[in-house]
Structure formats: C-alpha cells, structure tokens
Amino acid sequence: MKITQSAPSYDELEALFVNNDALQRIEASLNRFNPIKVMKMEGMEIRHSAILAWLLNPKETHGLGDHFLRAFLSEAIKGDSGKKPNALQISQSDMRDADVRCEWNNIDIFILSPQNRWAFIVENKVHSRQHKGQLTKYRERIMELFRAQSTTQASVSTIDIRGVFLTLHEEIAEDTEYTSIKYNKICSFLKRYLEQEAYLLSPEVTTFLTHYLHILEELTGMSKERSEMENLARQLYRDHKKVLDFVIEHGSGSDFALAVHRVFGDNPKRAEQVIIGDTKYIYSGLTKSNVSFLPFSWFEALDGINRQWPGCESWWGGYPFIVWAEIGAGDDGTKGHIKLNAEVGPISDYEIRKGIIDAIKAAAIEKGIARIQFQNGAVDKGRLYSKFLRKNTIVINDVHDTDEIEQKLKLLLADFNPEFDLVASIIPEFLHYGKRKS
C-alpha cells in the first residue's frame, strides 16, 4: 500500500528553497549554456566525426595547424611500432599537407598525407558498436582505390595505410590491422591546448573547444564538475529528503504533465467536469505519460454516479469505458507522438460485454466511421480489455515542448469527436446492466 508523503513544514521548505547555496550551484550547472547540447548533438556520432575532422584538418581555422592531427594519430598508433608509419615517425613529421575527409566512401574520417605517403582510416564509435567485417571492408576499399589509381603494383606498396578505431567504450577493433584510441585521450589533448597552448587559439575557437570538452568529459565520465554536482545532489537529498520526496510525489514531474494541466486545468479533481474547446469531459487521472478521462456524453449516458457496473468497480473510474491519451518518445529522445486510446473494460457479464462491442462495431459500419475497429478476438470469452480506436496518433516534433504537446492534444481530442458521439449513442441500449447504487 502506498504511503502518502506528509506535507513539509514552512521551515523545511524555506531551508531548501531560500538562498540554498547547494541548490543554486546545481541549478547553475544544469542551466549552463552549451550550444552542442542545445542542438542535441552530444550523442550523434556523425556530429562528433564532423568536429574531429575539423580538428584533424591542418588547413582549418582552429589555429592548431597539424598539432592535433599528429597528437591524435601518434597516440592511437603508440605501442605498435612493427608497421609503418609508427608513432615516433608521425610525431616528428610535417603533416600540414594532409587532406581530411569526413563521411567519404562511408568512412567516418579519411586522412591522406601525400608527401609522407600515408593514409589513415578512422572509424568512430560513440554509442554504436562495430559491425562484423566493417573495418576490414573499409581498409580493403581504400587499398583497391589506390590500386586502381596506380599504374603499377609497386607504386601501391609505397602508400602506407593504417586503421584507427576511435571508441567511447572498452571495445577492441575486430580487424587487427587497426589500433585503438579512446575518447578520453581527446579530452586530454583539448585540455592541454586550452590550458597550455591557448595563445594558438582565437577567442571563438577557445569557446567552442571548451563547450566540446565539457561534452566529452560528461560522455567519458571524466567531468569533475559532474561528479561534484552528483555528490552535492546526493547530500542535498539527504539533508532535505522530506521536502524533495513531497515535490516528486506532488509536482508536475514532466512536460507532458504541464501540458495536461494547461488543457484540463491547474489542479483537476477526479470526476470533475472540464471543458476543452467546445466539448465537455470528465477528468479521471494523470501519470507521467498519460491522462485518462471520459467524454461527458459517455458519462451522462452511463447515468453519471448513480449506477455501478459489476466487474469495473476497480477499473479506472468504475465505468465500462475509458479514454486516455499517452505520450511516447522516439529513439532520439526528442521526436515522439501522442496516442488516443479508448477501451471497453472488464464487464462481468460476458453477453453484455459482447453486446456492447458488437453494437459499437455495427454503428461504426453503418455510419462509415472507419477509425473504430476492434482487434480480432475482442469478444472472446475471458477477454477483459478491448481497445477500439485506429489512426489515433499525432506526431510530436519535441516531446519536451509543452506548447506543442498542449496544441496537439487539443487537436487530437477535437478530431475524434465523431467517434465519441457514436459511442455515446449506443450506451443507452445497455443501461439495464448498470445497477443503481444503494
């Protein structure tokens, strides 16, 4: 049984929210502007490849020349001196002629230094993993390209090709011709440039690299600030557990919840009547991802609170029908959808339940309302729950955009008014099943 958290005292609220240094430090850290995060690029592999290709290109505007290029390649190849070029050769070479290409021939980053006769294939993995044979295929493709461009086999052999496997996680390159380097080494390079060689960088480049360093430190777990904020948050929770638990239990909790409150009211009560657009609804409840309700026409047809529906006493609002809207996010965590569901519930009497479903189906066919369809087996004995809305989803471009969620939820409800009206029209046929409350 869930124990409801008792309300904190005024002094407890004051201690947490008034001039609390720990809370203000955490808030400042969370609100720090970072354009890479704003554009939601921190988890996108292709964006990391683009930034790294820019840093590796000695002809670019970062001011580092070939410093980053040589540091990256020599670190990746360090310890593998049996092949050419080795780390020492790279670190002492002039690679200012290097041509750096991003997403060329499906290779994340390709580097060619004509004067040194060196070529490097960089495979970049942030959260994804290598596919079987992927690294070998890229290496063989480059060898074939050089072979096709050369007039003799001897000229091909003068090009030394090395593979570099860049990864966020502990993963060994499947192809032994590749050497591995982890993202934490890039963090070390960027720190060195920002702290020791800042004179090479323009203010704009310094700002950008600082933002990128913060992203990489969080991804690699090297962020001291992140660790400090996590420790601070744990201490804050220990010191103000009662208040924070109360906020978690009774606060809005999500962008979806905030949008629902805009649509249904700031603090709607169970069984309360609300008006959305030109339509009345009876509010039922709210979770982090769904809001439940009944169209008022259904509630009114079910004879309001004056009847009980055997089998449905503990189901949603206690009626044989429920409608709810739920939000879902896509794989990128930004785009998503709102889905509107309507369901016939666990009515005890099988014949009545079957009759309701059959009547809804027949009325939908008669009126040509194609968005009401039950799944096969909806009237099977033992079946308790049967949804019946189709084409009932609306796309959300940003599941964190409260304004968009509010607008799309209203549109979805208004769009299904014909379906709501149809169900309301058949309910009176079955009122003899509902029993008067004593």
N, C-alpha and C positions, 0 to 999 in steps of 0.2 A: 504494500500500500504506500502510495506517495505521500510523504510528509511535506506539507506546505511550509515554506520558509517564513518565519515570523518577521514582521516589518522591523527594520533597524531604527534606532532612536535618532533624533535630530543630531545629537553629539557625534554619533557614529558616522552619519552622512557628512557632517561638517569636517570630521577628521580626514575623510577620504578626498573630498572634492574641493576643499578650500585651501589654496596655497600649499598643496601637497607636492613637494619637490620631486619625489619619485614618479608620481603620475605625470607631472609636466615634462620630465625628461623622456619618459616613454612616448608620450604624445608627440613631442618634438622630433624624436627619432622616426616614428611612423609617418609623420607628415613631411619629412624632408623631401624636397623636390628632386626627382631623378627622371630625366626625360626618357631614358631607356625603359623604365618601369611604366611611365605614363603611356608609352606606345606599346606596352605589353610584349616587349621583345626579349625579356631576360631568359625565357625558356625556348626561344626559337633558334634552332640550330643554324639555319641559313643566315640569320642576322649576326650570329657570332662569327660565322665564316666571313661575312662581308667586312666586319670590323677588323678581324685578324688579317684579312687580305690587305686591307688599307694599311695596317701597322707594318706588315711584312714588306710592303712595296717601298723600296728606297726612293722612288720618284714622286711619292705622295707628299702632301703638305704638312705632315706631322712634325717635321724638323729633326727626325731621328736618323735620317739617311738610311744606311744599311745596318745600324746598330741592333735594332730589334730583330731583323732578319737573321743576322749571324748568331745572335744570342739564342734565339729560338731553335735554329737548326743544329747548332753545335751542342746544345743541351739535350736535344732529342736523340742525337747520334752518339753522345758521350758513352764510352764503355763498349763500343762496337767498332774497334779500330781495324778489324780484318778486312773491311771493304772501303772502297773509295766513293766519295771523299770521307775522311774521318773528321772527328770533332775538332782536332787541332788545326787541320787544313782550313776548315770553314772559319774558325775563329780568327785566323790570321790572313784571310783572303780579302780581296776587294770585290764586293758583290753589288756595287752600285748600278751595274748594268742589268740586274735581274728583272725579268718580266714576270709579273704575278697576276694570275688569272683566277677568278672566283667562279665556281659552278661551270667550269669548262669541260666538255665531254663527260658530264655527270660527276666530275671530280670536284670535291669541295674547294680545294686550293691547289693550283699547279704553279710551280716556280721553275723558271729556266734561266740559268746564267750562261749565256753563250760563250763569254770569254774564258770561263772556267770549265766549260763543257760539262756542266752539272744540271741535273733535273731532279725535282723533288715532288712527290705526290703526297699531299697532306689530306688524310681522311679525318674529318672532325665529327666526334660523337659527344653530344651533351647529355641527353636523356635516353636516346635510342641506342640500340646495340648493333654491332656489325652483322651483316648477313653472310651466310655461308658462301665462300668463294668471291665475295665482293672485292676484297683487297687485291687478290691475285688478278682478277679481271681488269682492274684499273691499271695495274703495273704492266700486264701484257698488252693492253691497249696502247699505252704510251710507247712501249718498245716497238709495236707494229707501226705506229705513226712515224717514228724516227726512221724505221727501216724503209718505209715507203718513200720518205723524203730523201733518202740517201742513194747514192749511185752504186756504192759497194758495201759489202758486209763489214769491211774493215773500218769504214767511217762510222758505222753504227756503234762499234765497240768503243769508240773514243768518247761516247756520251755515257757518263756515269749516272745511273738512275737510283735514287734512294726513296724508300717509302717511310712516311712518318704517320703514326697513329696517335692522334690527339684525343684524349678522353677525360671526361669528368670523373668517372668511376674507376675502380680497380678492374681493368679488363686488359687481357693480353691480346695482341694482334694475332689473328689466325694465321696470317702469312708471315713466315719467319724472316722474310726479306724486309719487313717493316720494323722500325724501332718505335718505342712508345714514349710519350710525354704526357703529363697530366696538367690540367688547368691551373693547379696551384703554383706551377713554375711560372706561368704567365703573370700571376699575381705578384710573384717576387720580382720579375722584370719591371712591371709597371711601378711598383713601389720604389725601386731603385731609380728609375727615371724621374719620378715625381719628387723624390727626396734629395737625390744627389746630382741629377743632371737636368734640373728644371730650367736652367739657362738655355737649353736647346729648344724649349717648347714655347709657343706663343700662349698667351692667357687663355684663348679659346680652346686650344688643344689640351692644356692643363686641366681645364674644367671638364672637358669631355672624358679624358682618361681617368679623372677622379671618379666621375659617375660610373664609368665602366669597371673600374677597380672595385667599387662598392658592390656592384652586381656580382662580380666573380668571387669576391670574398664570401658573400652570402651563399652562392652556389656551392663553393668548395668547403664551407664550414670554417673558413679562416677569419671571419669577421669578428674582431674583438668587441666591437660595438654591439653586434648582435648577441654575443654571449653575455655581455654586461647587461643588456636590456632584458634578456631571458631570466638572468639571475635576479634582476631588480623586480621583474614581474612576479616571479615566484615569491619573493619576500613581501611584495605589496599584497599579494593574495593571502599570504599567511597572516599579515597584520590586519587585513580588512575583509576576512573571509565572509563574515555575515552579510555585509553590505553588497559585496560582489556577487554572492550567491543569489541574493534577492534581486539584483539587477538582471542577472542571467535568467532567472525564472520569470520575471515580470516585464522585462524590457522588450522592445520590438524585435531585436535579435537579427533582423535581416532586411535587405532592401525590399524583398517581396512583402514582408510584414508591414513595412512602412507604406507601401503602395496599397495594400489591402485596407489599412486604416484610413487612407485617403478616400477609398471607394466606399467602404462600409461604415465609416465613422471612426472617431478617435478611440472610443472605448465601447464598442458594441457589446451588448449582453446577449446571452443565449436566448433564443426565441424572440428577440427584438425585431421589430419591423423596420426595414430601411428602404429608401428609395434611391435607385440608381438609374439615371436617365428618366424615362417615363414608366419604369417598371418597379413594382414592389417585390421585396424579397424578405424572407425570414432567416436571420443570421443563426448559424449553428456553432461554428468554432473555427479556430485558427491554429496551425502549426507553422514550423519554419518554412515549409514548402507547399502547403495547401490551405485553402479556405473552403469551408463547407456551408451550405445554405439550402433553402427551398424557395422556388418561386412562390410568391404569395398566393397565386391562383391554385397551386397544388395544396398549399396549407389550408386555404379556405375550403377547397373541395374535400379535403380529408376531415373537415369539420373541426379544424383547429385543435384545441387542447381538450375537447370534450370526449375524445374516443381513445381507446387503447388498441394496439394492433399486435395480437399474440404472435410471438416469435421475434418481434422487433423491439422489445422493451429496452434492450441494452445496446441497440444498434443505432449509432448516430443520434438523431433527435427522437427516436422512438417511432418513426413513421416507416411505411413500407417503401419509401423512395428517399433518395438523397442526391444532391448535386454538389460537386466540388470542382474547384479549379486548382491545378497544381503546376508549379514551375519546375522546369528541368534545364540543366546546363549542358552544353555540348562539350566535346573533348578539349577545346581550347579554353574552357572556363569562362568564356565571355558570351558567345552566342548561345541561344537556347530557345525555349518555347514555353507557352502556356497551353495546357490541355484542359478542356472542359469535359468532365465526366458526369454521367447520370446513371443511376443504378437502381434496379429492383432488388430489395433486400430479402432477408430470411423469414418470409411469412410461413407460419407453422402449417397452415392448411395447403397441401400441395395443389388441390384443384383450384383454389382461389389464386394462388401464385401463378399457375399456368394460365388461368383465365385472364389475369391482368396483362401478362406478357403477350398472349395471343391477341387481345383487344388492341394493345398498342401497335403491334405489327400490322393488324388488319387496317386500323385507322391510318397508319403511315402510308400503306399501299394505296388506299382509297384516295388520299389527298395528295399523293405524289411527293411525299416528303422522304427523300432518299437518305437523308442523314440519320434516320432512325433505323438501325439494324441490330438485331441480336446475334450473338455468336451461335453456331451450331451447338445443340445440347443445352441451350438456356432453360428449356422446360423439362429437362431430365429430372427424374426423382432423385432427391439427395442434393441437388444443386441449390445453393443458398444465395448466391450473388450473381447478378446478370447485368452487365453494362450494355448500353444501347445507343450511344452516340458515335457517329463516324464523321470524318473530315472535321474534326473538332480541335484542331491545333492551330495556333497562331505563332509566327516566328518572332523571337525577341533578338534584337541586334546586340544588346548588352544587358545581361541578367542583373547587373549592378546599377542600372539606370532606373531609379524609382519612377521618374516621369513617364518613361516608355512603358514600364510594367503597368502603371495605372491606366494609361491610354489603351493599351492592348487588351487588358482585362475588361474594360468597359465595352470595347468593340466586340469582343467575343461573346459577352453576355447579350448584347443587343442583337447580334447576328442570329442567336438561337431562340429568339422569342417565338417563332412559328412552332418549333419543336416543343417548347414549354407549353404553349397554348394547346397543342394536340393532346399531350399527356393529361393536362387539366380537364379536357373534355371527356375523357373516358373514366376518370376516377369515380364519379358518382355511381357508375354501374356496380361498384363493389363495396359501397358503404355499408351494406348489410354485414360485411365481415368484421368491420371495426366495432368494438364493443364499447358501450357507454361506460365512462368511469363512474364508479360508485361514489 
